[in-house]
Structures are given as structure tokens and as C-alpha cells.
């Protein structure tokens, strides 16, 4: 069985949190950390560590947000790579739902939709 078949994203709220916390965890707001990270996945296939570095966050700050993006169906794991510590890391790519969210956020921010760019892996492959 592969890592991807075993992976099940979990809701990032405690069982004791009110229902509104669970709903808030599902939202994607412009200028949020989740939106910034999703914008990087729009351009490249990345590990959480690489995405964090590109938006100027620590891996500790970004890992929960990246987990939220996977849980919400905006990014999905596609392969295993090696992180800066030498440990294996999931490499994720944006999904169609993620692409739609990026277009929606850009339209909301700029009053128009942006021209779509081709997605690339961090090493430049299409």
C-alpha cells in the first residue's frame, strides 16, 4: 500500500471546539496564510517546507495551513521528495478546486480574473 492510499486528512479543530470553529477552518480568505500558500501551489508542485519558505513562513506555521488545504481538497499529494533535513516529504499539487479558489480570490482582490499560467514542479518540469 502506498503512502497516498493511507493518507486521510483530518479536520484541524478539537472535538471540544464549537461548530463555528469547524466552519471557520474550511474558509479561505484573501491575504490569509492559506491563500498565500495556495498561490505557491498554483505555480509549483511543492512540499509543505518549500511552500513555507517561498511565502516567508516557518514550517511550523505553514504545516497546519497546508494540512488544511489538503483536507479542504485544494491540494493533493502526488509524490515523495526529500526535505532539507533529509527526511521524506509529501510533494503536493493544486487540484481543480484549488485552481478555482485561486481564480475566485484573484477576481475578488482585483475585480477581474487573471490569465491562467501553466503549473510547474519546483524543478521546472511541466
C-alpha positions in Angstrom: 0.0 0.0 0.0 1.3 3.5 -0.8 1.6 6.5 1.5 -1.1 8.2 -0.6 -3.7 5.4 -0.1 -3.2 5.5 3.7 -3.4 9.3 4.0 -6.6 10.7 5.4 -6.8 14.4 6.1 -8.2 15.4 9.5 -10.2 18.4 10.4 -7.9 20.7 12.3 -10.1 21.6 15.2 -10.6 19.9 18.6 -13.7 17.9 19.4 -14.4 20.3 22.2 -14.4 23.4 19.8 -17.7 24.9 18.9 -19.2 24.0 15.5 -18.3 27.5 14.2 -14.6 26.7 14.6 -15.0 23.8 12.2 -16.8 26.0 9.7 -14.1 28.7 10.0 -11.4 26.1 9.4 -13.0 25.4 6.0 -13.0 29.0 4.7 -10.3 30.5 2.5 -9.8 34.3 2.9 -7.8 36.6 0.7 -4.5 37.7 2.2 -4.5 34.7 4.6 -1.7 32.3 5.1 -3.7 29.6 3.4 -4.3 31.8 0.4 -0.6 32.7 0.2 0.4 29.0 0.4 -2.2 28.0 -2.2 -0.9 30.7 -4.5 2.5 29.0 -4.4 1.0 25.6 -5.1 -0.8 27.2 -8.1 2.6 27.8 -9.7 4.6 24.7 -8.5 4.4 21.2 -7.0 5.9 21.7 -3.6 6.4 20.1 -0.2 5.0 22.0 2.8 8.5 23.0 3.7 9.1 24.5 0.2 5.8 26.3 0.2 6.5 27.8 3.7 9.9 29.0 2.6 8.5 30.7 -0.5 5.9 32.7 1.4 8.3 33.6 4.3 6.8 31.3 7.0 8.4 28.7 9.2 7.5 25.1 8.5 5.7 25.1 11.9 3.5 28.0 10.9 2.7 26.6 7.5 2.3 22.9 8.2 -1.2 23.3 9.7 -2.3 25.5 6.9 -1.0 23.1 4.3 -2.8 20.3 6.1 -6.0 22.4 5.9 -5.5 22.9 2.2 -5.2 19.1 1.7 -8.2 18.4 3.9 -10.3 21.0 2.0 -9.4 19.4 -1.3 -7.3 22.4 -2.6 -4.0 20.5 -2.9 -3.3 16.7 -3.1 -0.1 14.6 -2.6 1.5 13.4 -5.8 4.9 12.0 -4.9 7.5 11.8 -2.2 10.6 14.1 -2.1 13.4 14.8 0.3 13.3 17.8 2.6 16.2 19.9 3.8 16.6 17.7 6.8 17.0 14.6 4.6 13.6 13.2 5.6 10.9 12.2 3.1 8.3 14.8 2.5 5.0 14.8 0.5 5.1 16.8 -2.7 1.6 18.2 -3.4 0.0 19.9 -6.3 -3.0 22.1 -6.7 -6.4 20.5 -7.5 -9.1 21.8 -9.8 -10.9 23.0 -6.7 -7.7 24.8 -5.7 -7.3 26.4 -9.1 -10.9 27.6 -8.9 -10.3 29.0 -5.4 -7.3 30.9 -6.7 -9.3 32.4 -9.6 -12.1 33.3 -7.2 -9.7 35.0 -4.8 -7.9 36.9 -7.6 -11.2 38.1 -9.1 -12.3 39.2 -5.6 -9.0 41.0 -5.0 -8.6 42.6 -8.4 -12.1 42.9 -9.7 -11.2 40.6 -12.6 -9.8 37.1 -13.3 -6.2 36.5 -14.0 -4.8 34.7 -17.1 -4.0 31.1 -16.2 -0.4 30.1 -16.0 0.9 26.5 -16.5 1.7 24.7 -13.3 5.3 23.6 -12.9 7.1 21.4 -10.4 9.8 23.1 -8.3 12.5 21.6 -10.6 10.9 23.2 -13.7 9.0 20.2 -15.2 5.5 20.8 -16.6 
